[in-house]
Amino acid sequence: MTRNERTQRLRDQIRQLHDSGATVLDMRNALGLSRDVIYYHRQKMGLAQQPQKVELTGEQRQQVKALVRQNWSYKNVAARFGINANMVKTIVHDSDSIHNRDLGDVLIDPVNALLARRWA
């Protein structure tokens, strides 16, 4: 069997597993291949999904921050909004910067509210 035939046979198996709804982990277990090899062949066959950019509204960003303040895990918040846990972390940490905050968020902090009253 030539290299091209082996590659084609492997891609046929990957396509069959993909069409049956198998995850990459399922493919790894069934074929005994590394994740990188499976991703490579899926990309070459046009089966790799392109990451979709999710934009949250200001209200949704506020909800993300509120849920994290209520001790929800980043993972659970991410699942609720269909985003990555790292994006949740970024939203929360970026909101700690005064440059990325709404004035209302800044004035919620008692120290900032005191300073605002004193300097007004």
Phi and psi restraints in degrees (value plus and minus 20) as a CYANA .aco file:
   2 THR   PHI     -98.2   -58.2
   2 THR   PSI     148.1   188.1
   3 ARG   PHI     -82.3   -42.3
   3 ARG   PSI     -61.9   -21.9
   4 ASN   PHI     -82.8   -42.8
   4 ASN   PSI     -58.2   -18.2
   5 GLU   PHI     -87.0   -47.0
   5 GLU   PSI     -60.3   -20.3
   6 ARG   PHI     -84.4   -44.4
   6 ARG   PSI     -61.8   -21.8
   7 THR   PHI     -83.2   -43.2
   7 THR   PSI     -64.0   -24.0
   8 GLN   PHI     -84.9   -44.9
   8 GLN   PSI     -60.1   -20.1
   9 ARG   PHI     -83.3   -43.3
   9 ARG   PSI     -62.6   -22.6
  10 LEU   PHI     -82.8   -42.8
  10 LEU   PSI     -64.4   -24.4
  11 ARG   PHI     -86.1   -46.1
  11 ARG   PSI     -54.1   -14.1
  12 ASP   PHI     -83.4   -43.4
  12 ASP   PSI     -62.2   -22.2
  13 GLN   PHI     -85.0   -45.0
  13 GLN   PSI     -62.3   -22.3
  14 ILE   PHI     -83.2   -43.2
  14 ILE   PSI     -63.5   -23.5
  15 ARG   PHI     -82.0   -42.0
  15 ARG   PSI     -62.3   -22.3
  16 GLN   PHI     -81.7   -41.7
  16 GLN   PSI     -64.2   -24.2
  17 LEU   PHI     -86.3   -46.3
  17 LEU   PSI     -60.5   -20.5
  18 HIS   PHI     -81.8   -41.8
  18 HIS   PSI     -65.5   -25.5
  19 ASP   PHI     -85.5   -45.5
  19 ASP   PSI     -45.8    -5.8
  20 SER   PHI    -105.8   -65.8
  20 SER   PSI     -20.6    19.4
  21 GLY   PHI      70.8   110.8
  21 GLY   PSI      -5.6    34.4
  22 ALA   PHI     -89.8   -49.8
  22 ALA   PSI     125.1   165.1
  23 THR   PHI    -103.2   -63.2
  23 THR   PSI     151.3   191.3
  24 VAL   PHI     -82.1   -42.1
  24 VAL   PSI     -57.5   -17.5
  25 LEU   PHI     -82.4   -42.4
  25 LEU   PSI     -62.3   -22.3
  26 ASP   PHI     -80.5   -40.5
  26 ASP   PSI     -62.3   -22.3
  27 MET   PHI     -84.4   -44.4
  27 MET   PSI     -60.7   -20.7
  28 ARG   PHI     -79.5   -39.5
  28 ARG   PSI     -65.5   -25.5
  29 ASN   PHI     -88.0   -48.0
  29 ASN   PSI     -59.7   -19.7
  30 ALA   PHI     -92.5   -52.5
  30 ALA   PSI     -57.7   -17.7
  31 LEU   PHI    -122.5   -82.5
  31 LEU   PSI     -33.7     6.3
  32 GLY   PHI      49.6    89.6
  32 GLY   PSI      12.2    52.2
  33 LEU   PHI    -131.7   -91.7
  33 LEU   PSI     141.8   181.8
  34 SER   PHI     -96.1   -56.1
  34 SER   PSI     139.9   179.9
  35 ARG   PHI     -79.7   -39.7
  35 ARG   PSI     -61.1   -21.1
  36 ASP   PHI     -82.9   -42.9
  36 ASP   PSI     -58.8   -18.8
  37 VAL   PHI     -85.8   -45.8
  37 VAL   PSI     -62.0   -22.0
  38 ILE   PHI     -85.2   -45.2
  38 ILE   PSI     -65.4   -25.4
  39 TYR   PHI     -80.3   -40.3
  39 TYR   PSI     -61.1   -21.1
  40 TYR   PHI     -79.0   -39.0
  40 TYR   PSI     -70.7   -30.7
  41 HIS   PHI     -88.8   -48.8
  41 HIS   PSI     -56.5   -16.5
  42 ARG   PHI     -83.1   -43.1
  42 ARG   PSI     -59.7   -19.7
  43 GLN   PHI     -85.3   -45.3
  43 GLN   PSI     -64.2   -24.2
  44 LYS   PHI     -83.6   -43.6
  44 LYS   PSI     -50.0   -10.0
  45 MET   PHI    -110.1   -70.1
  45 MET   PSI     -21.9    18.1
  46 GLY   PHI      58.4    98.4
  46 GLY   PSI       0.8    40.8
  47 LEU   PHI    -117.8   -77.8
  47 LEU   PSI     -31.4     8.6
  48 ALA   PHI     -91.9   -51.9
  48 ALA   PSI     112.2   152.2
  49 GLN   PHI    -101.9   -61.9
  49 GLN   PSI     116.6   156.6
  50 GLN   PHI     -99.4   -59.4
  50 GLN   PSI     116.9   156.9
  51 PRO   PHI     -82.4   -42.4
  51 PRO   PSI     118.8   158.8
  52 GLN   PHI    -121.8   -81.8
  52 GLN   PSI     110.3   150.3
  53 LYS   PHI     -99.3   -59.3
  53 LYS   PSI     108.9   148.9
  54 VAL   PHI    -129.3   -89.3
  54 VAL   PSI     104.5   144.5
  55 GLU   PHI    -125.8   -85.8
  55 GLU   PSI     107.8   147.8
  56 LEU   PHI    -119.5   -79.5
  56 LEU   PSI     122.7   162.7
  57 THR   PHI     -94.1   -54.1
  57 THR   PSI     147.1   187.1
  58 GLY   PHI     -78.9   -38.9
  58 GLY   PSI     -58.7   -18.7
  59 GLU   PHI     -84.8   -44.8
  59 GLU   PSI     -61.4   -21.4
  60 GLN   PHI     -85.5   -45.5
  60 GLN   PSI     -57.9   -17.9
  61 ARG   PHI     -83.1   -43.1
  61 ARG   PSI     -59.0   -19.0
  62 GLN   PHI     -84.7   -44.7
  62 GLN   PSI     -58.9   -18.9
  63 GLN   PHI     -84.7   -44.7
  63 GLN   PSI     -59.9   -19.9
  64 VAL   PHI     -79.2   -39.2
  64 VAL   PSI     -68.6   -28.6
  65 LYS   PHI     -81.8   -41.8
  65 LYS   PSI     -60.9   -20.9
  66 ALA   PHI     -84.0   -44.0
  66 ALA   PSI     -62.0   -22.0
  67 LEU   PHI     -86.0   -46.0
  67 LEU   PSI     -58.5   -18.5
  68 VAL   PHI     -86.4   -46.4
  68 VAL   PSI     -58.6   -18.6
  69 ARG   PHI     -83.8   -43.8
  69 ARG   PSI     -46.0    -6.0
  70 GLN   PHI    -106.3   -66.3
  70 GLN   PSI      -5.2    34.8
  71 ASN   PHI      50.8    90.8
  71 ASN   PSI       5.4    45.4
  72 TRP   PHI     -92.8   -52.8
  72 TRP   PSI     125.9   165.9
  73 SER   PHI     -94.5   -54.5
  73 SER   PSI     135.1   175.1
  74 TYR   PHI     -77.7   -37.7
  74 TYR   PSI     -58.3   -18.3
  75 LYS   PHI     -83.7   -43.7
  75 LYS   PSI     -64.0   -24.0
  76 ASN   PHI     -88.6   -48.6
  76 ASN   PSI     -59.2   -19.2
  77 VAL   PHI     -84.5   -44.5
  77 VAL   PSI     -63.1   -23.1
  78 ALA   PHI     -80.4   -40.4
  78 ALA   PSI     -63.3   -23.3
  79 ALA   PHI     -83.3   -43.3
  79 ALA   PSI     -57.1   -17.1
  80 ARG   PHI     -85.4   -45.4
  80 ARG   PSI     -56.1   -16.1
  81 PHE   PHI    -121.6   -81.6
  81 PHE   PSI     -21.9    18.1
  82 GLY   PHI      50.8    90.8
  82 GLY   PSI      15.9    55.9
  83 ILE   PHI    -145.6  -105.6
  83 ILE   PSI     156.8   196.8
  84 ASN   PHI    -103.2   -63.2
  84 ASN   PSI     127.5   167.5
  85 ALA   PHI     -80.9   -40.9
  85 ALA   PSI     -52.2   -12.2
  86 ASN   PHI     -86.6   -46.6
  86 ASN   PSI     -51.3   -11.3
  87 MET   PHI     -87.9   -47.9
  87 MET   PSI     -58.4   -18.4
  88 VAL   PHI     -80.2   -40.2
  88 VAL   PSI     -66.6   -26.6
  89 LYS   PHI     -79.8   -39.8
  89 LYS   PSI     -62.4   -22.4
  90 THR   PHI     -83.3   -43.3
  90 THR   PSI     -64.0   -24.0
  91 ILE   PHI     -80.0   -40.0
  91 ILE   PSI     -64.9   -24.9
  92 VAL   PHI     -87.3   -47.3
  92 VAL   PSI     -65.9   -25.9
  93 HIS   PHI     -93.8   -53.8
  93 HIS   PSI     -53.8   -13.8
  94 ASP   PHI     -87.0   -47.0
  94 ASP   PSI     -50.6   -10.6
  95 SER   PHI     -91.5   -51.5
  95 SER   PSI     -35.2     4.8
  96 ASP   PHI     -96.1   -56.1
  96 ASP   PSI     -37.2     2.8
  97 SER   PHI    -102.7   -62.7
  97 SER   PSI     112.2   152.2
  98 ILE   PHI     -83.1   -43.1
  98 ILE   PSI     -45.0    -5.0
  99 HIS   PHI     -92.5   -52.5
  99 HIS   PSI     -42.7    -2.7
 100 ASN   PHI    -126.0   -86.0
 100 ASN   PSI     -10.5    29.5
 101 ARG   PHI    -120.9   -80.9
 101 ARG   PSI     132.2   172.2
 102 ASP   PHI     -96.9   -56.9
 102 ASP   PSI     133.1   173.1
 103 LEU   PHI     -78.6   -38.6
 103 LEU   PSI     -56.3   -16.3
 104 GLY   PHI     -80.5   -40.5
 104 GLY   PSI     -60.1   -20.1
 105 ASP   PHI     -84.5   -44.5
 105 ASP   PSI     -59.5   -19.5
 106 VAL   PHI     -85.8   -45.8
 106 VAL   PSI     -61.8   -21.8
 107 LEU   PHI     -96.7   -56.7
 107 LEU   PSI     -32.7     7.3
 108 ILE   PHI     -85.5   -45.5
 108 ILE   PSI     -54.9   -14.9
 109 ASP   PHI     -84.4   -44.4
 109 ASP   PSI     103.0   143.0
 110 PRO   PHI     -78.7   -38.7
 110 PRO   PSI     -56.5   -16.5
 111 VAL   PHI     -86.4   -46.4
 111 VAL   PSI     -65.2   -25.2
 112 ASN   PHI     -84.1   -44.1
 112 ASN   PSI     -58.4   -18.4
 113 ALA   PHI     -83.9   -43.9
 113 ALA   PSI     -62.1   -22.1
 114 LEU   PHI     -81.8   -41.8
 114 LEU   PSI     -66.1   -26.1
 115 LEU   PHI     -83.5   -43.5
 115 LEU   PSI     -60.3   -20.3
 116 ALA   PHI     -83.0   -43.0
 116 ALA   PSI     -61.2   -21.2
 117 ARG   PHI     -87.3   -47.3
 117 ARG   PSI     -59.4   -19.4
 118 ARG   PHI     -89.7   -49.7
 118 ARG   PSI     -57.6   -17.6
 119 TRP   PHI    -108.1   -68.1
 119 TRP   PSI     -27.2    12.8
